[in-house]
Amino acid sequence: MANLTLSIDDDLLRRARIRALERDTSVNSVVREFLEEYAGKSPAEEGMRQFLEVAARSQASSGPGGRSWTRDELYDRGR
């Protein structure tokens, strides 16, 4: 994780620390959450979102009764 140095007015930082304490968090966490929202989703998160959208639209199914294999059937190696 990278460190970031910011120049912030003393009064602004004091007010931010007070607000963060009132919300049982830290200024660091607030800034991190803001940057996550500002920057948007990571490529992995976006890829998963797109995958889940495609899966939701898919017509694939296990049929009306669903799959009914037993564990023994799945692992039967031709005995």
DSSP file (Angstrom, degrees, kcal/mol; ACC not computed):
  #  RESIDUE AA STRUCTURE BP1 BP2  ACC     N-H-->O    O-->H-N    N-H-->O    O-->H-N    TCO  KAPPA ALPHA  PHI   PSI    X-CA   Y-CA   Z-CA
    1    1 A M              0   0    0      0, 0.0     2,-0.2     0, 0.0     0, 0.0   0.000 360.0 360.0 360.0 137.5    0.0    0.0    0.0
    2    2 A A        -     0   0    0      1,-0.0     2,-0.3     0, 0.0     0, 0.0  -0.532 360.0-130.5 -87.4 153.1    1.3    3.4   -0.9
    3    3 A N        -     0   0    0     -2,-0.2     2,-0.4     2,-0.0    -1,-0.0  -0.780  19.2-158.7 -98.5 149.1    1.6    6.4    1.4
    4    4 A L        -     0   0    0     -2,-0.3     2,-0.5     2,-0.0     0, 0.0  -0.996   5.1-151.6-131.9 131.5    0.2    9.8    0.3
    5    5 A T        -     0   0    0     -2,-0.4     2,-0.4     2,-0.0    -2,-0.0  -0.904  17.6-174.5-104.7 128.2    1.2   13.2    1.7
    6    6 A L        -     0   0    0     -2,-0.5     2,-0.7     2,-0.0    -2,-0.0  -0.913  23.5-136.3-120.5 147.4   -1.4   16.0    1.5
    7    7 A S        +     0   0    0     -2,-0.4     2,-0.4     2,-0.0    -2,-0.0  -0.921  36.4 170.0-100.9 115.2   -1.2   19.6    2.4
    8    8 A I        -     0   0    0     -2,-0.7    -2,-0.0     2,-0.0     5,-0.0  -0.978  40.4-102.0-131.2 138.7   -4.4   20.5    4.3
    9    9 A D     >  -     0   0    0     -2,-0.4     4,-2.4     1,-0.1     5,-0.2  -0.295  32.8-124.8 -54.8 138.0   -5.3   23.6    6.3
   10   10 A D  H  > S+     0   0    0      1,-0.2     4,-2.4     2,-0.2     5,-0.2   0.889 110.0  49.1 -56.1 -43.9   -4.9   23.1   10.0
   11   11 A D  H  > S+     0   0    0      2,-0.2     4,-2.4     1,-0.2    -1,-0.2   0.901 110.2  51.0 -65.5 -40.4   -8.5   24.1   10.8
   12   12 A L  H  > S+     0   0    0      1,-0.2     4,-2.4     2,-0.2    -2,-0.2   0.927 111.3  47.8 -61.7 -45.5   -9.9   21.8    8.1
   13   13 A L  H  X S+     0   0    0     -4,-2.4     4,-2.6     2,-0.2    -2,-0.2   0.901 110.5  52.0 -63.8 -41.0   -7.9   18.8    9.4
   14   14 A R  H  X S+     0   0    0     -4,-2.4     4,-2.1    -5,-0.2    -1,-0.2   0.930 111.8  45.9 -60.6 -46.0   -9.0   19.5   13.0
   15   15 A R  H  X S+     0   0    0     -4,-2.4     4,-2.5     1,-0.2    -2,-0.2   0.882 112.4  51.3 -64.8 -38.1  -12.7   19.6   11.9
   16   16 A A  H  X S+     0   0    0     -4,-2.4     4,-2.7     2,-0.2    -2,-0.2   0.898 109.1  50.5 -65.6 -40.4  -12.2   16.4    9.8
   17   17 A R  H  X S+     0   0    0     -4,-2.6     4,-2.5     2,-0.2    -2,-0.2   0.907 110.9  49.0 -63.9 -41.2  -10.7   14.6   12.8
   18   18 A I  H  X S+     0   0    0     -4,-2.1     4,-2.3     2,-0.2    -2,-0.2   0.943 112.7  47.0 -62.4 -47.7  -13.6   15.7   15.0
   19   19 A R  H  X S+     0   0    0     -4,-2.5     4,-1.3     1,-0.2    -2,-0.2   0.911 112.3  50.5 -61.5 -42.2  -16.1   14.5   12.5
   20   20 A A  H  <>S+     0   0    0     -4,-2.7     5,-2.5     1,-0.2     3,-0.3   0.913 109.6  50.4 -63.1 -42.8  -14.2   11.2   12.0
   21   21 A L  H ><5S+     0   0    0     -4,-2.5     3,-1.6     1,-0.2    -1,-0.2   0.899 107.1  54.7 -61.0 -40.4  -14.1   10.6   15.8
   22   22 A E  H 3<5S+     0   0    0     -4,-2.3    -1,-0.2     1,-0.3    -2,-0.2   0.808 112.2  44.1 -62.2 -28.8  -17.9   11.3   16.0
   23   23 A R  T 3<5S-     0   0    0     -4,-1.3    -1,-0.3    -3,-0.3    -2,-0.2   0.240 115.3-116.5-100.5  11.8  -18.4    8.5   13.4
   24   24 A D  T < 5S+     0   0    0     -3,-1.6     2,-0.2     1,-0.2    -3,-0.2   0.903  82.1  96.3  54.4  47.5  -15.9    6.2   15.1
   25   25 A T  S   <S-     0   0    0     -5,-2.5     2,-0.3    -8,-0.1    -1,-0.2  -0.710  70.4-104.5-142.5-167.0  -13.5    6.2   12.1
   26   26 A S     >  -     0   0    0     -2,-0.2     4,-2.2    -3,-0.1     5,-0.1  -0.880  23.2-117.8-127.2 160.6  -10.3    8.0   11.1
   27   27 A V  H  > S+     0   0    0     -2,-0.3     4,-2.8     1,-0.2     5,-0.2   0.895 117.3  57.7 -61.8 -39.0   -9.5   10.7    8.6
   28   28 A N  H  > S+     0   0    0      1,-0.2     4,-2.5     2,-0.2    -1,-0.2   0.925 107.4  46.2 -56.5 -46.8   -7.3    8.2    6.8
   29   29 A S  H  > S+     0   0    0      2,-0.2     4,-2.6     1,-0.2    -1,-0.2   0.891 112.0  51.3 -64.9 -39.5  -10.3    5.8    6.3
   30   30 A V  H  X S+     0   0    0     -4,-2.2     4,-2.3     2,-0.2    -2,-0.2   0.927 112.1  46.0 -63.7 -44.7  -12.6    8.7    5.2
   31   31 A V  H  X S+     0   0    0     -4,-2.8     4,-2.6     2,-0.2    -2,-0.2   0.917 112.6  50.9 -65.2 -42.8  -10.0    9.8    2.6
   32   32 A R  H  X S+     0   0    0     -4,-2.5     4,-2.3    -5,-0.2    -2,-0.2   0.926 111.3  47.7 -60.4 -45.5   -9.5    6.2    1.4
   33   33 A E  H  X S+     0   0    0     -4,-2.6     4,-2.2     1,-0.2    -1,-0.2   0.903 111.6  50.9 -62.7 -41.2  -13.3    5.7    1.0
   34   34 A F  H  X S+     0   0    0     -4,-2.3     4,-3.0     1,-0.2    -2,-0.2   0.938 111.2  47.6 -60.9 -46.3  -13.6    8.9   -0.9
   35   35 A L  H  X S+     0   0    0     -4,-2.6     4,-2.9     2,-0.2     5,-0.2   0.867 109.2  53.7 -65.8 -36.0  -10.8    8.0   -3.3
   36   36 A E  H  X S+     0   0    0     -4,-2.3     4,-1.2    -5,-0.2    -1,-0.2   0.928 114.0  42.2 -62.2 -43.5  -12.3    4.5   -3.8
   37   37 A E  H  < S+     0   0    0     -4,-2.2    -2,-0.2     2,-0.2    -1,-0.2   0.921 116.3  48.6 -67.0 -44.2  -15.6    6.1   -4.8
   38   38 A Y  H  < S+     0   0    0     -4,-3.0    -2,-0.2     1,-0.2    -1,-0.2   0.889 113.6  45.7 -63.4 -42.3  -13.9    8.9   -6.9
   39   39 A A  H  < S-     0   0    0     -4,-2.9    -1,-0.2     1,-0.2    -2,-0.2   0.699 105.7-136.6 -78.3 -20.0  -11.6    6.4   -8.8
   40   40 A G     <  -     0   0    0     -4,-1.2    -1,-0.2    -5,-0.2    -2,-0.1  -0.295  42.2 -28.4  88.6-179.6  -14.4    3.9   -9.5
   41   41 A K        -     0   0    0      1,-0.1    -4,-0.0    -4,-0.1    -5,-0.0  -0.307  66.2-107.8 -72.0 151.8  -14.3    0.2   -9.3
   42   42 A S     >  -     0   0    0      1,-0.1     4,-2.7    -2,-0.0     5,-0.2  -0.359  34.2-106.7 -70.5 159.4  -11.2   -1.8   -9.8
   43   43 A P  H  > S+     0   0    0      0, 0.0     4,-2.5     0, 0.0     5,-0.2   0.870 121.7  52.3 -56.2 -36.7  -10.9   -3.8  -13.1
   44   44 A A  H  > S+     0   0    0      2,-0.2     4,-2.3     1,-0.2     5,-0.2   0.927 110.7  46.2 -66.7 -43.9  -11.5   -7.0  -11.1
   45   45 A E  H  > S+     0   0    0      2,-0.2     4,-2.4     1,-0.2    -1,-0.2   0.908 113.7  49.0 -64.3 -41.4  -14.6   -5.7   -9.5
   46   46 A E  H  X S+     0   0    0     -4,-2.7     4,-2.4     2,-0.2    -2,-0.2   0.907 110.4  51.3 -64.7 -41.5  -15.9   -4.4  -12.8
   47   47 A G  H  X S+     0   0    0     -4,-2.5     4,-2.4    -5,-0.2    -2,-0.2   0.908 110.8  48.1 -61.5 -42.7  -15.2   -7.7  -14.5
   48   48 A M  H  X S+     0   0    0     -4,-2.3     4,-2.6     2,-0.2    -2,-0.2   0.900 109.9  52.5 -65.4 -40.4  -17.1   -9.6  -11.8
   49   49 A R  H  X S+     0   0    0     -4,-2.4     4,-1.9     2,-0.2    -2,-0.2   0.930 111.6  46.2 -60.4 -44.9  -20.0   -7.1  -12.1
   50   50 A Q  H  X S+     0   0    0     -4,-2.4     4,-2.3     2,-0.2    -2,-0.2   0.908 111.7  51.8 -64.5 -41.8  -20.2   -7.7  -15.9
   51   51 A F  H  X S+     0   0    0     -4,-2.4     4,-2.7     1,-0.2    -2,-0.2   0.927 109.8  49.1 -59.6 -45.7  -19.9  -11.5  -15.4
   52   52 A L  H  X S+     0   0    0     -4,-2.6     4,-2.1     1,-0.2    -1,-0.2   0.851 109.3  52.7 -66.1 -33.5  -22.8  -11.5  -12.9
   53   53 A E  H  X S+     0   0    0     -4,-1.9     4,-1.5     2,-0.2    -1,-0.2   0.934 111.6  45.7 -64.6 -45.2  -24.9   -9.4  -15.3
   54   54 A V  H  X S+     0   0    0     -4,-2.3     4,-1.0     1,-0.2     3,-0.2   0.919 112.6  51.1 -63.2 -43.5  -24.3  -11.9  -18.1
   55   55 A A  H  < S+     0   0    0     -4,-2.7     3,-0.4     1,-0.2    -1,-0.2   0.885 107.7  52.7 -62.0 -38.9  -25.0  -14.8  -15.8
   56   56 A A  H  < S+     0   0    0     -4,-2.1    -1,-0.2     1,-0.2    -2,-0.2   0.837 112.2  45.2 -66.7 -31.9  -28.3  -13.3  -14.7
   57   57 A R  H  < S+     0   0    0     -4,-1.5    -1,-0.2    -3,-0.2    -2,-0.2   0.608  91.0 112.0 -84.6 -12.7  -29.4  -12.9  -18.3
   58   58 A S     <  -     0   0    0     -4,-1.0    -3,-0.0    -3,-0.4    -4,-0.0  -0.251  60.7-149.2 -65.3 146.4  -28.3  -16.4  -19.3
   59   59 A Q        +     0   0    0      2,-0.1    -1,-0.1     0, 0.0     2,-0.1   0.398  59.4 121.1 -93.5   1.0  -31.0  -19.0  -20.1
   60   60 A A        +     0   0    0     -5,-0.1     2,-0.3     2,-0.1    -2,-0.0  -0.380  34.5 154.6 -67.2 141.0  -28.8  -21.8  -18.8
   61   61 A S        -     0   0    0     -2,-0.1    -2,-0.1     5,-0.0    -1,-0.0  -0.959  54.9-114.4-155.9 173.2  -30.3  -23.9  -16.0
   62   62 A S  S    S-     0   0    0      1,-0.4     3,-0.2    -2,-0.3     4,-0.1   0.298  70.2-102.7 -93.2   7.0  -30.3  -27.2  -14.4
   63   63 A G    >   -     0   0    0      1,-0.2     3,-0.8     2,-0.1    -1,-0.4  -0.229  50.5 -55.8  91.6 173.3  -33.8  -27.9  -15.5
   64   64 A P  T 3  S+     0   0    0      0, 0.0    -1,-0.2     0, 0.0     3,-0.1   0.840 138.4  37.6 -61.0 -35.2  -37.0  -27.8  -13.5
   65   65 A G  T 3  S-     0   0    0      1,-0.2    -2,-0.1    -3,-0.2     0, 0.0   0.523 104.8-136.3 -94.3  -4.7  -35.9  -30.2  -10.9
   66   66 A G    <   -     0   0    0     -3,-0.8    -1,-0.2    -4,-0.1     2,-0.2  -0.129  47.4 -35.9  74.1-179.9  -32.3  -29.0  -10.7
   67   67 A R        -     0   0    0      1,-0.1    -5,-0.1    -4,-0.1    -4,-0.0  -0.505  50.8-174.0 -75.2 144.5  -29.4  -31.4  -10.6
   68   68 A S        +     0   0    0     -2,-0.2    -1,-0.1     2,-0.1     2,-0.1   0.065  30.2 138.6-129.4  25.6  -29.9  -34.5   -8.6
   69   69 A W        -     0   0    0      1,-0.1     2,-0.2     4,-0.0    -2,-0.0  -0.413  43.9-137.7 -70.5 146.7  -26.5  -36.2   -8.5
   70   70 A T     >  -     0   0    0      1,-0.1     4,-2.1    -2,-0.1     5,-0.2  -0.640  23.2-111.8 -96.1 163.6  -25.3  -37.7   -5.3
   71   71 A R  H  > S+     0   0    0     -2,-0.2     4,-1.8     1,-0.2     5,-0.1   0.902 119.7  53.7 -59.3 -41.4  -21.8  -37.4   -4.0
   72   72 A D  H  4 S+     0   0    0      1,-0.2     4,-0.5     2,-0.2    -1,-0.2   0.900 107.9  49.9 -62.3 -40.4  -21.2  -41.1   -4.7
   73   73 A E  H >4 S+     0   0    0      1,-0.2     3,-0.7     2,-0.2    -1,-0.2   0.894 109.5  51.5 -65.3 -39.1  -22.3  -40.7   -8.3
   74   74 A L  H 3< S+     0   0    0     -4,-2.1    -1,-0.2     1,-0.2    -2,-0.2   0.864 117.1  38.3 -65.2 -35.6  -20.0  -37.8   -8.9
   75   75 A Y  T 3< S+     0   0    0     -4,-1.8     2,-0.5    -5,-0.2    -1,-0.2   0.299  82.1 124.1-102.9   9.8  -17.0  -39.6   -7.5
   76   76 A D    <   -     0   0    0     -3,-0.7    -3,-0.0    -4,-0.5    -4,-0.0  -0.587  42.2-166.9 -69.9 120.4  -17.8  -43.0   -9.0
   77   77 A R        -     0   0    0     -2,-0.5    -1,-0.1     1,-0.0    -4,-0.0  -0.213  60.1 -75.6-106.1  41.8  -14.7  -43.9  -11.0
   78   78 A G              0   0    0      1,-0.1    -2,-0.1     0, 0.0    -1,-0.0   0.783 360.0 360.0  77.0  27.6  -16.2  -46.8  -12.9
   79   79 A R              0   0    0      0, 0.0    -1,-0.1     0, 0.0    -3,-0.0   0.499 360.0 360.0 -73.5 360.0  -16.2  -49.4  -10.1
